[in-house]
Amino acid sequence: MENLDIMLILKHIIIGLVQGFTEPIPVSSSGHVLIASEILGLGDQGFTFAILTNTASLLAIVYIYREDIVRLITNFFLYIKTHERRYKADFRFALCIVIGSIPAGVLGVLLSDVIADNISMTTIAMMLFVTGIALWLIRNMRGTKKDADLSVKDAIIVGLGQAVALTPGISRSGATIISAIAVGMRQDTALRFSFMLYIPVSLGGVVLGITDFLDEPNKGALAVPYAATFIATLFMTYFAMRWFMGIMKSGKLSYFTYYCFIVGILLLIFY
């Protein structure tokens, strides 16, 4: 029994590492968690587990962007209060984050059950191919729009990209970064906007799912594996995000195209 518990903890740590590594990069964390769970014989981890790992990734992303978050929130309200020009760029960027979060927020509430009930390895493989193709198409694009140049139209388009990523296999970061670059954002702006969009939608998912988490009948028995998963996800998300920020600076998004194609082919062959 003790060995079984240790193996269960190790398996959950692996799942946490997979979630943490794939959350920031454009290869679909939800799809990879499902693949890893299948390989490890854990099956579908369920909504409670998704809330747990998502919360860990969220905390890591918030920590990385903590200074930007504080500045944007502060200057957003300062602009409303004073209308001073120096706060306008941050006000516009924050407003675009709010607008861009709406599509995924609405569809996430309306279609969560439908999406969750229609997941297969074939679906994940197909969506990885879609992600890979999209990454290939924008690989050489170099936009000029900075934070202060974003429009409501840009926010809506990128927000719709995030909504499409509700489907497992479609990368959230990939869909938003691809959409952002496609509308002409610079890569650093696209990266920042992508993960600023992630925060409110992810936070909303945590708040809406907290009741399900508290009502989980097995959370007591799974306390140690869940804690191990949370810690693994938290630290791996942080380091993976830092690594991905370097990849974005070097403009090497095409590497992820090859990865998506390879994993997609392997899924079709073995599943």
KAPEWO-V950740 format. One record per pair of residues at least 4 apart in sequence whose C-alpha atoms are under 8 Angstrom apart, sorted by the first residue. I is the first residue (numbers start at 1). GAP is how many residues later the second one is. If there is no record, write none. Layout:
# KAPEWO-V950740
i gap
I GAP
I GAP
This chain:
# KAPEWO-V950740
i gap
1 4
2 4
3 4
4 4
5 4
6 4
7 4
8 4
8 217
9 4
9 215
9 216
9 219
10 4
10 215
11 4
11 29
12 4
12 213
12 214
12 216
12 217
13 4
13 212
13 215
13 216
13 219
14 4
14 215
14 218
15 4
15 18
15 21
15 22
15 214
16 4
16 37
16 212
16 213
16 214
16 215
16 216
16 217
16 220
17 4
17 212
17 215
17 216
17 219
18 4
18 11
18 14
18 15
18 18
18 215
19 4
19 10
19 11
19 13
19 14
19 34
19 214
19 218
20 4
20 9
20 33
20 37
20 212
20 213
20 214
20 215
20 216
20 217
20 218
20 220
21 4
21 8
21 212
21 215
21 216
21 218
21 219
21 220
22 4
22 5
22 6
22 7
22 10
22 215
22 218
23 5
23 6
23 34
23 150
23 214
24 149
24 213
24 216
24 217
24 220
25 146
25 148
25 149
25 215
25 216
25 219
26 105
26 145
26 146
26 147
26 148
26 149
26 230
27 5
27 101
27 104
27 142
27 143
27 144
27 147
27 229
27 232
27 233
28 4
28 100
28 140
28 141
28 142
28 143
28 144
28 145
28 146
29 4
29 140
29 142
30 4
30 138
30 139
31 4
31 93
31 137
31 138
31 139
32 4
32 137
33 4
34 4
34 9
34 10
34 11
35 4
35 86
36 4
37 4
37 5
37 6
37 7
37 8
38 4
38 5
38 6
45 4
45 5
46 4
47 4
47 162
47 165
48 4
48 161
48 164
48 165
48 168
49 4
49 177
50 4
51 4
51 154
51 155
51 158
51 159
51 162
52 4
52 174
52 178
53 4
53 176
53 177
53 180
53 181
54 4
54 148
54 152
55 4
55 147
55 148
55 151
56 4
56 174
56 175
56 177
56 178
57 4
57 176
57 177
57 180
57 181
58 4
58 141
58 144
58 145
59 4
59 175
60 4
60 174
60 175
60 177
60 178
61 4
61 134
61 138
61 176
61 177
61 180
62 4
62 7
62 137
64 174
65 4
66 4
67 4
68 4
69 4
70 4
71 4
71 19
72 4
72 18
72 19
72 21
72 22
73 4
73 21
74 4
75 4
75 12
75 13
75 15
75 16
76 4
76 11
76 12
76 14
76 15
76 16
76 18
76 19
77 4
77 14
78 4
78 5
78 6
78 9
79 4
79 5
79 6
79 8
79 9
79 12
83 4
83 5
84 4
85 4
87 4
88 4
88 60
89 4
89 58
89 59
90 4
90 57
90 58
91 4
92 4
92 56
92 58
92 59
93 4
93 54
93 55
93 57
94 4
95 4
96 4
96 54
96 55
96 56
96 59
97 4
97 58
97 96
97 99
97 100
98 4
98 99
98 102
99 53
99 56
99 57
99 60
100 55
100 56
100 57
100 58
100 59
100 60
100 97
101 4
101 58
101 96
101 97
101 99
101 100
102 4
102 57
103 4
103 53
103 56
103 57
103 59
103 60
104 4
104 55
104 56
104 58
104 59
104 60
104 62
104 97
105 4
105 58
105 96
105 99
106 4
107 4
107 5
107 56
108 4
108 55
108 58
111 4
112 4
113 4
114 4
115 4
115 51
115 52
119 4
119 5
119 49
120 4
121 4
121 146
121 147
121 150
122 4
122 145
122 146
122 149
123 4
123 45
123 46
124 4
124 44
124 45
124 46
124 140
125 4
125 44
125 138
125 139
125 140
125 142
125 143
126 4
126 43
126 138
127 4
127 40
127 41
127 42
127 43
128 4
128 41
128 42
128 43
128 132
128 133
128 135
128 136
129 4
129 131
129 132
129 135
130 4
130 40
131 4
131 38
131 39
131 40
131 43
131 44
131 126
131 129
132 4
132 124
132 125
132 126
132 127
132 128
132 129
133 4
133 124
134 4
134 44
135 4
135 39
135 43
135 118
135 119
135 121
135 122
136 117
136 118
136 121
138 40
138 43
138 44
139 112
139 113
139 114
139 115
141 40
141 41
142 39
142 42
142 43
142 44
142 45
143 38
143 39
143 40
143 41
143 42
143 43
143 44
144 40
144 41
144 42
145 4
145 5
145 39
145 40
145 41
145 44
146 4
146 39
146 40
146 43
147 42
150 4
150 5
151 4
152 4
153 4
154 4
154 26
154 29
155 4
156 4
157 4
157 22
157 23
158 4
158 17
158 18
158 19
158 21
158 22
159 4
159 17
159 38
160 4
161 4
161 11
161 14
161 15
161 18
162 4
162 10
162 11
162 13
162 14
164 6
164 11
165 4
165 5
165 6
165 7
165 10
166 4
166 6
170 4
170 5
171 4
172 4
173 4
173 21
173 22
174 4
175 4
176 4
176 14
176 18
177 4
177 13
177 14
177 17
178 4
179 4
180 4
180 5
180 10
180 13
180 14
181 4
181 5
181 6
181 9
185 4
185 5
186 4
187 4
187 61
187 62
187 64
188 4
188 60
188 61
189 4
190 4
191 4
191 54
191 57
192 4
193 4
194 4
195 4
196 4
197 4
198 4
199 4
200 4
201 4
202 4
203 4
204 4
205 4
206 4
209 4
210 4
211 4
212 4
218 4
219 4
219 7
222 4
223 4
224 4
225 4
226 4
227 4
228 4
229 4
230 4
231 4
232 4
233 4
234 4
235 4
236 4
237 4
238 4
239 4
240 4
241 4
242 4
243 4
244 4
245 4
246 4
247 4
247 5
247 6
248 4
248 5
253 4
254 4
255 4
256 4
257 4
258 4
259 4
260 4
261 4
262 4
263 4
264 4
265 4
266 4
267 4
